[in-house]
């Protein structure tokens, strides 16, 4: 069975835009790089040609990756919005019970996750622990570094 990619409609639009750019503008740029490198003569010792062909391979790899994501994309629905519970697409503020530190996270699908930007996948240990929780609930995250308790302070959904 093919993997499903949970993404927001905003991420879907970004991927479609990137795919369009790659298939039009970027593909023409790479073709021009290859044509220019060919004009330098002997292809067996032409580093510019090799670099251009490598760039073309990366381009086609990224196009294939985006097409795979788009063909298996599942748009995140607001299934928990009505009952005020944490779900995909929510921004949550949590309190680390042991340290007293408050942190805000956005719960996303795996394609949008970026821990450095506080975007956590629903498949991560934190995501699995918090999805379905409501404001005021305490939950335990079983992370590789050990278990820790968190409390949900707020749940919002950006429109």
Residue pairs with C-beta under 8 A, 6 or more apart in sequence:
2 72
3 72
4 72
4 73
4 74
5 69
5 72
5 73
5 74
5 109
5 110
5 111
6 74
6 76
6 88
6 108
6 109
6 110
6 111
6 122
7 15
7 69
7 73
7 74
7 75
7 76
7 109
7 111
7 112
8 75
8 76
8 88
8 89
8 108
8 109
8 112
9 75
9 76
11 108
11 109
11 111
11 112
12 70
12 73
12 75
15 66
15 69
15 70
15 73
16 70
18 66
19 63
19 66
19 67
19 70
22 59
22 62
22 63
22 66
23 63
26 59
27 59
30 52
30 55
30 56
30 59
31 56
33 48
33 51
33 52
33 55
34 49
34 52
34 53
34 56
36 48
36 52
37 46
37 48
37 49
37 51
37 52
38 46
38 49
40 46
40 48
40 49
43 49
69 111
74 109
76 87
76 88
76 89
76 109
77 88
78 87
78 89
78 157
79 87
79 88
80 86
80 87
80 90
80 131
80 132
81 87
81 157
83 134
84 134
84 135
84 155
85 132
85 133
85 134
85 155
86 92
86 107
86 130
86 131
86 132
86 133
86 134
86 152
86 155
87 107
87 131
87 132
88 107
88 108
88 109
88 122
88 131
89 106
89 107
89 108
89 157
89 158
90 106
90 107
90 155
90 156
90 157
91 104
91 105
91 106
91 107
91 155
91 156
91 157
91 158
92 104
92 105
92 106
92 107
92 130
92 152
92 153
92 154
92 155
92 156
93 102
93 103
93 104
93 152
93 153
93 154
94 102
94 103
94 104
94 105
94 130
94 150
94 151
94 152
94 153
95 101
95 102
95 150
95 151
95 153
96 102
96 103
96 148
96 149
96 150
97 138
97 148
97 149
97 150
97 151
98 148
98 149
102 153
103 118
104 118
105 118
105 119
105 120
105 126
106 118
106 119
106 120
107 120
107 121
107 122
107 127
107 130
107 131
108 119
108 120
108 121
108 122
109 121
109 122
110 121
110 122
110 123
112 119
112 121
113 119
113 120
113 121
113 124
120 126
120 127
121 127
122 128
122 131
125 141
125 142
125 143
125 144
126 141
126 143
126 150
129 139
129 140
129 141
129 142
129 150
130 139
130 141
130 150
130 152
133 139
133 152
134 152
134 155
135 152
135 153
135 154
135 155
136 151
136 152
137 151
137 152
138 149
138 150
138 151
138 152
139 149
139 150
139 151
139 152
140 147
140 148
140 149
140 150
141 147
141 148
141 149
141 150
